[in-house]
Amino acid sequence: MTFRKFPIAILLFVFIFSACTPTTTDSNTQTPRPSATPNAEDAKTPTPEASQLGVEKDALRGKQVNVWHPWFGAQASLFESQVAQFNTENEWGIVVVAESKNNYNEIFSQTSAALENSSAPQIVIALPEHALAWGDDVTDLNPYVHDPEFGMSALEMSDFANVIWRQDEVDGKRFGAPAQRTTRFILYNSTWARQLGFDSPPQNSSEFEAQACAAHDVLTKDSDSNNDSLGGWLIDSDAHTALSWMLAFDGGAQEENGYRFLAPGNIAAFKYLKTLQQKSCAWVASPDLSIYDRFAARQALFATASLEEFPDQARAFSAASNSDEWVAIPFPGAERDALVVYGSSFIVFNSDAETQLASWLFIRWMLSSETQADWVRTTGLFPLRSSTFDLLADYSADHPQWADAVTYLSEGDVTPQLSSWRLVRVMLEDGFRDMFDTIRHPDLTEGQVPLILKQMDDTAEELSK
């Protein structure tokens, strides 16, 4: 089924209608005069349920929470300023200390080593598959999320898109809480497409092929022979791109507690894409020019980019003095579209009850709508909560491609919820790239595609041991 987009304004209306609609009162009905002696039962204020975590608030005062994060530059600066704000404002006297490890590889390797010698921080910001690898050392956040005093209400939890909220929960254990989420999109030059005779983005894989081939054909007929191999889709071999195409053809990577690449949907996806390349309607770019510059120069009707790359793409159009309109769309399959939502999470390690609660309270504060709005303005990533949209009207107006792309969030799929995904993801990317290597596979036949996927199955099984 093809995903449908809805304008941001409509989404906002749905999100806030129930909260903003006043109670209707009949103007002819008089308000009863309060009794001089109110009923004692009516005057009672419901007593909030007590926390089930067994920690007194006073025990939190002065608790230090060490946080390792992967960020550098603007993201690190923002995070550290938010840590300082929390330390100043939080009512419990909790002190958070942040330390950058610069990237996810360092986060994983240093945290794994620290867990071995009992020197791990209380929180790390890492990928969900990392948390699964750390297993029993990771604190289940469900008791904290659902605590009547310190947790989140059902309404607050429903404020998170389902694809964002469920990524960290496996077999009833919540291994983390979302920190950042993004996805890869197909970028589509709608101005050029209209000149080619197409009034709207492709709704399925057949229409994608027709438009890609039309873009290639028009370049072969112009006076510049150097662009005869261009046009169509500029091939991207990122693992999340590969997984998105697989899902679009009703395939995927995970099956129960393992992997299955040799599946009908994956065979169909790989055959479709390789055939697209063999028709010269998809092509691999050399590294001498960026993807952003190539897309802005009309070397491709379709390119691929992550949400956070949209500002770079917009700058490339500006630098090229190109006023073409472009939009982001999901990956089109035969009967449905697909995209894969992924990103980092807050992960808490087992310590004492007071420190674990202090860690959760910092995470809960970081997930507030106001804090999330600051993250979107800095990173260009997905807002984790629906209510954050209320705070991003100006950002949406200044970043129309981002605003349009966010409407697809609720339709996203999660990455495989397996610890080995951190390794299998690299294998998938290598195998997908290899399929498009015209030197190694100049005449790849349809019959060879299942062999590639079978090899992926065998490799994934080895990596999962």
Residue, then its C-alpha position, 0 to 999 in steps of 0.5 A: m500500500t502506498f503511504r499517503k502524506f498529510p500536511i503538517a497543519i493537519l497533523l498538528f490539528v490532530f495532535i492538539f485538538s483535544a487539548c485545546t478545545p474548550t468545554t462547551t457551555d450552554s449560555n442559558t444555563q446559570t452556574p450554580r451558586p457554591s454552597a456555603t458549606p461544601n461537601a467534604e467528599d467533594a473537597k477531597t483532592p485525589t492523592p497521587e500514587a506513590s512511587q514504586l521505585g523505593v527511593e526517597k527524593d532526598a536520597l537523590r540530592g548530590k547524586q552524580v550521573n556520568v554520561w558518555h556521548p558520541w557527539f562533537g561540534a555543534q551537537a556536543s556543545l548543545f548537549e553540554s549546555q543542556v546538561a548545564q541547564f539541567n544541573t542548575e534547574n532540576e529540583w532533586g540536586i542531581v549532577v550530570v557530567a558529560e564526556s564525549k567519545n566522538n563517535y559510536n565505534e568509540i562509544f561501543s568499544q570503550t563502554s564494553a571495556a569499562l563494563e568488564n572492569s566495572s568502570a562504566p558510566q551510568i548512561v551512554i548514548a549509543l545505538p540500540e543494537h549496542a544495548l542488546a550486546w551489553g544485555d544484562d548490564v543494561t537497566d530495564l527502563n520499563p519500571y521507570v517509564h511506568d512509575p506513577e510518580f517519576g514516570m510518564s503518563a499514557l498520554e505522554m508515551s503516546d506523544f512519541a511516534n510508534v516507530i520511535w518508541r518501540q525500537d528500544e523494547v525487546d521481549g518485554k525489556r526496555f533497553g533504552a529511550p530514544a535520543q535521536r532518530t533519522t532515516r534515508f529518503i529518495l530525493y526527487n527533483s520535481t521541477w525537472a520531472r515536470q519538464l520530463g512530463f511527470d506531474s507527481p512523484p512516482q507512486n510505485s516502483s514501475e513509475f520510479e523506473a519510468q521516470a528514472c529512464a526518462a531522465h537518462d534518455v533525455l541526457t543521451k540526446d543532448s549535445d554533451s556526450n559526457n553525461d550520456s551515462l548519467g540521469g535516473w537514480l544515483i545509486d546509494s549503497d548505505a545499509h539503510t538504503a538497501l534495507s528500505w528497498m528490501l522492505a518496499f518489496d515486502g522483504g526485510a532482514q530480520e526473521e524471528n531471532g535471526y536473519r533471512f536475506l534469501a527471501p522472495g521480496n529481497i530477490a525481487a528488490f535486488k533484481y529490480l535495482k540491478t536491472l535498473q542499472q543495466k538499463s542505465c537508469a541507475w548509476v554509480a558516481s565517482p567520488d570526485l564530486s559530492i552527491y549534493d552537487r551532482f543532484a543540484a546539477r541535474q546529473a540525477l533525477f533521484a538521489t538518496a540522503s539522510l534527513e540531517e543532510f537536507p541542509d547540505q543539499a539545499r546549500a548545493f542548490s544555492a551554490a549552483s544557482n539552481s532554483d529547481e524544487w526538490v522533495a523527499i519521498p520514501f522508497p517505492g515498491a510494487e505495492r507499498d513504500a518503505l523507509v527505515v528509522y534509526g538512531s541513538s538511544f539513552i542507555v542506563f547501566n545497573s548501579d544502585a536504586e538512587t543512581q538509576l532513578a537519577s539517570w532516568l530523571f535526566i533522560r526524562w528531562m531530555l525528552s521534553s518537547e522544549t529540549q527536543a525542539d532545540w535538538v531539531r533546530t541544531t541537527g535537522l533530525f526527526p522530532l521525537r514527540s508530536s507535541t514538539f511540532d508546536l514549537l517548530a513552526d518557524y523551522s518548518a517554514d524555513h525548511p520545507q523539505w524537512a517539514d514534508a519529510v516528517t509527515y512520513l515518520s509514522e509509516g517507518d520501520v525499525t532496524p533489526q532488533l538484534s545485537s549482531w545488527r552492528l556487524v550484519r549492517v556492515m556486511l549488508e552495505d558491502g554486499f549491496r555495493d558489490m552488486f553494483d560493481t560493474i567490474r566484478h559483476p558486468d553481466l550479473t544475471e537474475g539467477q545470480v541474485p539469489l546466490i548473493l543473498k544466500q551468501m549474505d545469509d551464511t555471513a550473517e549466521e557467522l556474524s551472529k555467533 
